[in-house]
Amino acid sequence: MSTGRLTITVDGRRCDVPSDVSVAAALLAAGGDVSVFCGMGSCHSCVLTVDGVRGVRACITPVRAEMTVETRGFA
C-alpha cells in the first residue's frame, strides 16, 4: 500500500504517482500504457528508458522522485 506520492516525468508529461511502487506500477497508476508480462524482471516486455539509461526494466525498478521515463520506441 502506498504511503505517499511523488512526481515523475513520463514522455514529457509530469505525473503524480505512488511513492513506493515500481516504475511499471507508477506508469499504470498514471494512466500510461506499459506492457508487463512477468512482473519480476525475467522477460523484457517492460523495457524503457529511465533518466537517459536505455534498457531499464520497469517492473523491478523502484520509482524515484523527479525521474524521467521515456516509453516511446518500446512496446
C-alpha positions in Angstrom: 0.0 0.0 0.0 1.3 3.4 -0.9 2.5 5.7 1.8 2.9 8.9 -0.2 3.1 10.4 -3.7 5.8 11.9 -5.8 6.2 13.5 -9.2 7.9 11.9 -12.3 8.1 12.9 -15.9 6.7 10.4 -18.5 7.3 11.2 -22.1 7.4 14.9 -21.3 4.3 14.9 -19.1 4.5 15.4 -15.3 2.7 12.7 -13.4 1.8 12.4 -9.7 2.3 8.7 -8.8 2.5 6.5 -5.7 5.9 6.7 -4.0 6.6 3.1 -3.0 6.0 1.1 -6.2 7.9 0.0 -9.3 8.1 2.2 -12.4 5.7 -0.1 -14.1 3.1 0.3 -11.4 3.6 4.1 -11.3 3.0 4.2 -15.1 -0.2 2.2 -14.8 -1.3 4.4 -11.9 -0.7 7.5 -14.1 -2.9 6.0 -16.8 0.0 5.0 -19.0 0.3 2.1 -21.3 3.1 -0.3 -20.3 3.4 -4.0 -21.1 4.2 -6.1 -18.1 4.4 -9.8 -18.8 6.3 -11.5 -16.0 6.4 -8.7 -13.4 9.7 -10.0 -11.9 12.4 -8.9 -14.4 12.8 -12.2 -16.2 11.5 -11.0 -19.6 12.0 -7.8 -21.5 8.3 -6.7 -22.0 8.6 -3.6 -19.9 12.0 -2.3 -21.0 12.1 1.5 -21.4 14.5 4.5 -20.8 14.9 5.9 -17.3 16.9 9.1 -16.7 18.6 8.6 -20.1 19.5 4.9 -19.5 18.1 2.6 -22.1 17.0 -1.0 -21.3 15.7 -0.4 -17.8 13.1 -3.0 -16.7 10.1 -1.0 -15.3 8.7 -3.9 -13.3 11.7 -4.2 -11.0 12.9 -0.6 -10.9 11.7 1.4 -7.9 10.1 4.8 -8.8 12.1 7.9 -7.5 11.1 11.5 -7.3 11.8 13.6 -10.4 12.8 10.6 -12.5 12.3 10.9 -16.3 10.8 8.0 -18.1 10.6 7.6 -21.9 8.3 4.9 -23.2 8.4 5.9 -26.9 10.1 3.3 -29.0 9.3 0.5 -26.6 6.2 -1.6 -26.6 
